[in-house]
Amino acid sequence: MADFGKNLHRDMVSQLHNFAAVGDAAKLKELLSHSPSLINAAGDNGWTALMCDRSIVNKSWQTALDIAKFWGYKHIANLLANVKGGQTPNFLSNKVKEYENYFGLTLLDRRTDKRTDSKWLSKKQSHPTTVYILFSNLSPLVTLSGGTESSQQSEVKLCRLYHKDVEQCMNQTEESTLIFLGVELQFHMNLLAACNGRVLQEDEEDGLVAWFALSVDSASAEKFKQKHEDCYFLQPPMPALLQLPEKEAGIVAQARSVLAWHSRYRFCPTCGSATKIEEGGYKKTCLKEECPSLQGVHNTSYPRVDPVVIMQVIHPDGNHCLLGRQKRFPPGMFTCLAGFVEPGETIEDAVRREVEEEVGVKVGHVQYVSCQPWPMPSSLMFGCLAVAVSTEIKVDKNEIEDARWFSREQVVEVLIKGNQRSFFVPPSRAIAHQLIKHWIGMNANL
């Protein structure tokens, strides 16, 4: 009798999962009305039917609806997406995690409304609390701070200068470029004043501490290094910029990208004439009165951002991922495939095209995960997961040096256990690392 009971229970669980797989809501309700405990029962493969609860998320903050959409199970996705009774869909609930990648965090509010307020900008430039960060050849001036209680290692931080430090340079050189970055959050100024036991002065009543980026020529940069012996220009940009604290890295990403635009587009891209800088450094206006760029809105007048897709390609079995390497990489390093989005192309199509071009693997479903600004010089990387529908690798040697399928166990050894004898992946501050980690956090059989 015991065996009969076990077999009956197994059959009922199998039926439950089959009904769920085809999205037969009527039969699901009928079966569960007789045996409600089946909702938590696991089948032989370890799966349960908990996907019926739309509020449940896994370790990667994915709901059953997310998983069904990702793997292309449209009938299940349609069933789960049928939210009744005015419930808030899971993708709008407070349980959804928004990824925060390096270069994406900042201390500042950009306050774009202040860019056209020339009087306010002029006043803030000479204000004693205004912070300046200095750049030379797109490298920021940094300093080393002492170790913390948890770490004895010195930390690389931006060298924060003030108007008295940069005033002479701003007045003497024509090659300097000044960019308004934004203001510290309101509470920073108020907290600073409270800690010092004073009331904000009349000229501080807006409570805004402005930040500017100033790019100087090599001669001026050398003078700064001599005057500030504890500071130096951080280079080469990679991997040196990854040493900065996360929120300072976001400021550098903003400043470096805009300054790179100014250094690369010194003349009007439309007619080749000289330009003047406006709107706090975020617009170039052609000085030739009849230039077409002065009529209407032209993207040649504003900083450019280059869209890039970077994708973690997943094997059809769900237990392997595709990683590649370029010749310039350190020996043994493999990472996600990546490429620029072409004009008139969607993110999804760019993923499919780049993967097929580089390794000959065809991709089906594509799911966006998160993005990362990448100031080298001004890219925005769209991180995606992509499901392969073919597995044979044909490397285009003009694109990359090598590409391989790596098992989940191999990646776990490298990423979690730190065993890097066979290969290694980019550091945690790279979006590629986070995409690989995201895949590891997914159930192997999803």
N, C-alpha and C positions, 0 to 999 in steps of 0.2 A: 504493500500500500504506500510505503514511504517513497519508493521509486516512482510509482504512478503519480503521486502528488508533485514530485519534482519535475517530472516530464510535462505534466499539465501546466505547471507554473512557467516552465521554459517556453512552452508553446504559446502561452498567453503573452509573455514578454515579447516573443518574436512577432506575434500578430500586432501588438502595440507599435513596435518599431516599424513594421512594414506599413501600417496605416499612416504613421507619421511621415515616413519617407515619401509617400505618394500624395500627402496632403489631404487624406480622407478624413475631414473633421467629424463627419457624422458617425463613422464607425469608431473613431477615437473616443467620442463622448459616450457612445453606447458601451464600449468596453470598460471605460473608466468608471461609469456609473455603477457597474457591478463589482469592480475591483479597483477602488481608488488608490490602493497602496502600490499599484503597478507603476505609478508615475515615477517612483524612485528606484525601480528595479533595473539592474544592469543586465545586459545581454552577455553572450559568450565573449564578445569582443570588448567588453568593459564599458560600453556606451549606455547612457540612460536617456530617458525621454524628458529630461528637465528643460529641454528647449521650449517646452510649452509655456514656461514662465518667462515672459519677456523681460523681467527685471534682473535676471541673473547674468552676471558677467564672469568671464574667465580671468586668468592672471594677466592677460594682455588687454583687458578692458573691452573685450568683444562680447556682444550679445549673440544669441543664436541667430538673430536676423543678420547681423554682420557676417557671421560665418557662412550662412546660407547664400548670401549675396556674393561673398568672395569666391566660393567654389561653384557658383553658377547654378544652384538648385532653385530655379525660379518658382516652382510650385510650393516649396517650403517657405521661401521668402515671401511669397504672396500671402500665404496662410498666416505667417507671423506678423506681417505688416498690417494686418487687418485689425487695427486698434479700435476698440469699442468704448463707449461710455465716456468719451471726451478725455481719455487718458493721454498723457504726454508721451509721444514716441521716445524710445530709448535714446535716439541720437540727439535729442534735445534735453535729456535729463541731466541732473548734476552728477551722475555717475560716470559720464563720459570724460575720459582723461584727454586733455590737450597736451601734446608733446611739446617740451621746451628744449630745443637743441641749442648747442653752443653757437655763439654769434647771434642768437635770436633773443637774448635777454639784454636789458639795459637799465641804467639808473635814471634815464631821462624820459621826459615827456617832450616830444618833438615840437609841440606848439607851432604848427604850421601857420597859424593865424598871425604870428608875430613876424614872419619872414617879410611881409610887406610893410611893416611898421618901422620905417627907417629911423624915426626919432627914438623909438624904444630901443632898437638895436644899437644905435649910436650911444645912447646913455648907458646901456648894459656893457658895452665894450670897455668903458673906462671905470666901471663900478669895481670897488675893492674886493667884493666877494665873487666876482665872475671868474670862472675857471677856464684856463687855456690848456689844450693839449697840443704838443708840437710834433710836426712830422718833417722828415727829410727823406726825399726819394721814396715816399709812401711808407716809411718806417716810423713808428711812434717812439717818442722819447719816454723811457721807462726808468724805474729805479727798483732797488731791492729792499724789501722790508724785512724786519726780523721774523724769525719763526714763531709759531703760535705754541700754546701749551700742548696741543696734540701733535705738532710737527716742529722739529728743530730746523727744517729746511727753510731758507729764505724764499719769499714770494715775490714774483715779478709783478709790479704794479705801475700804472700810468704815472708819470711825473706831472703833477698838477701845478701849473704855473698861474701867475696872476698878471694883471695889466702892467704893473711896475716891472715885471720880468721881461715882457715882450714889447713894451711901448717903443723902445728905440728901434727894434727890428722892424716893426710895422711901419714906422715913419721913414726908414732909410732905404728899404729895398722895394723895388717894383715887382720882383718875382714872387713875393709872398702872396698866398691865397688864403683868404679867411672864410670859414664856413660856420654858420650858426647851427649848432647841433640840437639845442633844446634847453630845457630847464629841469633842475632837480624837482622831484615831487614836492608839493607844498609842505608836507609835514617835516621834511628834512630841515628846511630853513627855520621853522618854528621850534623844532626840537633843539637845534643848535643854539638858538637864542635863549631858550629856557635853561639849557645846561650852563650857559654863561651868566645866568642870572640877570639878564637885561631885557628891555622891551625893544621891539623892532623900531628902528629909526624911520623918520618920514620918508627918506629915499629908498627904504627897504619895504615899504608897506605892501607892495604886491607879493612879497614873500617868495620871489622867484630868483633862484641862483642860476644864472645863464652859463652855458658851456659853449665854447668856440674851439674849432680846430684851426690851427695855423700851420701852413706849409711854408718852409723857408728854403733858401738855396744852400748849397754845400758850405759856402764860406760862413754864413750866419750859423749854420748847424755846428760847425767846428767851434765857434765862439761860445755857443751855449754849452757844449760839452766841457770846455775849459772852465767856464764859470760855475757850472753845476757838476762837480766832479763825481758826485754819487749817482749821476744819471747817464744813460747811454741810449743810442738808437737801436731798437730791437730788430735784428736781422740775422739770417734771411727770413722772409715772411713765413715760410713753412719749413719746419714745424714751430718756429719761434713764437708765432702769435697764439699758439695753443697753450702757452704758459700763463696767459693773463687770467685773472678772475673772471668768472662768467659774465657778470654785468658790465665790467669794463671792456670785455671782448665785444659786446654788442655795440658799445660806443665806437670802438675802433672800426668795426665792420661798416658802420654808417659813414664815419669820417673818411676812411680809406677809399671807399667806393666812390664817394663824391669827388674827392681830390684826384682820384685816378681819372675820372671823367674830364676834369679840368686840364689835367696834364696831357691827355690824349686828343682833346678837341680844343686847341688853342684858337682856332679860327672858325668862322661860320661854316658848317658842313654844307650849307645850301649854295653859298656864292663865294666862299673863300675870304671874305672880308674880316676885318678885326671885330671883336665882340667886347661887350662889357658885362660884368657879373652883377646880377640882381637877385632880389628875394633871398638874401642871406646866403647866397652861394648856390641856390638851386635852380637858377635860370641864367642862360646866356642870351643876350640880345644883340643882334647884328647891328653894327653902326652904319651900314649902308641903307639909306632910306627906302630905296626901291626893292630891297631884298624880299622875295616871296615869303620868307620865314616870318616876316613882321605882319603878315596877313593871316588871321585865324590862328588856330592852335597847331603847332608843329612839334613832333617829338624830338626833332634835332635841337630844340631849345632847352631840353630838360635832361637830367641824368638818365642814362640808360641802365637797364637791368637785363641780364642775359638769362633766360630760363634754361635750366638743365634738368633732365630726368636722371635719377639714380635708382636702380632697381635690384631688389633681392629676388632672383629668379628661383622658383621652387619646382622641383621635379614632380612629375605627375603622381609619384608615390607619396608625396608629402614629407618624405624622410631624407631628402637630399636637396642641397642648394647649389647653385652655379656661381662660382667666383672666378675672377680673372685677374691678370696682372699686366702691367706695362713694363717696358725695359728700364724705365727710369726709377721704378720702385726699388726699395731695399730688397736684397735677396731674401726670398721666402715669404714676402708679403702678398697676400691675395685679398681682393676686395670686390664690392658689387660693381657691376657694369654701369656705365654712365655715358651720357651724350647730350648734345645741345638739341633743344626743340627747334624745329624749322618753322619758318613763317607759314601761317595757315594750317598748322598741325596741332592736334590735341595732345594732351599729356599721354593718354593711353596709346595713341598711334605712334608717338615718339618712342615709347618704351618698346613696343613691338618691332618697330623698324630698327632701332639701335641694337637690340639683342640679336635679331636675324643678321644684320650687317656684320657684327663683330664675331659672333660664334656660330651662326647658321642654325640657331635653335628658334623654333616658332613658339610664340606666346599667345595664349588665349586671354583669359580674364586678367584684368589689371585693377589693383586697388590702391588708392592713395593712402599714405600713412601720416606723413608729416613733412615739413620743409625746413630748410636751413639756408640763411644768407651765407654766402661764401665770397669774401672780399678779395678775390684773386683774378681779376680786379673787382668785378661786380656781378656775381652770379646769384641766382636763387635756385637752390636745388630741391626738386620735388621728389621726395622719397616714396617709392611704391613697392608693393609686392606684386609679383607677376607669376602666373601659373603657366609652366611650359606644356605644350601639347606635342612636342617632339623632344628627343633626348640626344641625338647624334650631334657631336660638337665638331664644327669646321672653323677653326680660328682664322680670322683675317689678320695676317701678320703685319699688315699696314696699320691696323687699328690697335691690336694688343699682342703681347708676347705668348700668353698661355691662358687657358681656361679649363676648369675641371669641375666635375660634380663632387661635392664633399658631403659625407654622411652627417646626420645630426650628431652622432657620437663624436666624430672628428671635430666638429665645430664646438661642441660642449667642452671637449678636452682643452681647446685653445682659449675659448671665451670665458668659461667658468673656472676651470681648473688651472689655467695659466700654463699649460704644457705646450710650448711653442717650438718643439724640436723639429716638427715636420713642416709647419707653416705658421703664419700669424696674420692677424687682421688689423685694420687701422685702429688708432686709439679711440677711447670712448667719446672724445669730443668731436669726432667725425660722424656725420649722419649714417655713413655706411655701417659703422659699428652698431649704431642703434637699430638699424634695419635688421641686421643679422641677429641681434639680441631679441628683437621683436619676434622674429621667426622662431627662435629657440623657445620663446615663451608660449608659443602656440602648441596646442595638442597635436602630436604627430599624425593622428588619424583624422584630423578635421577635414 
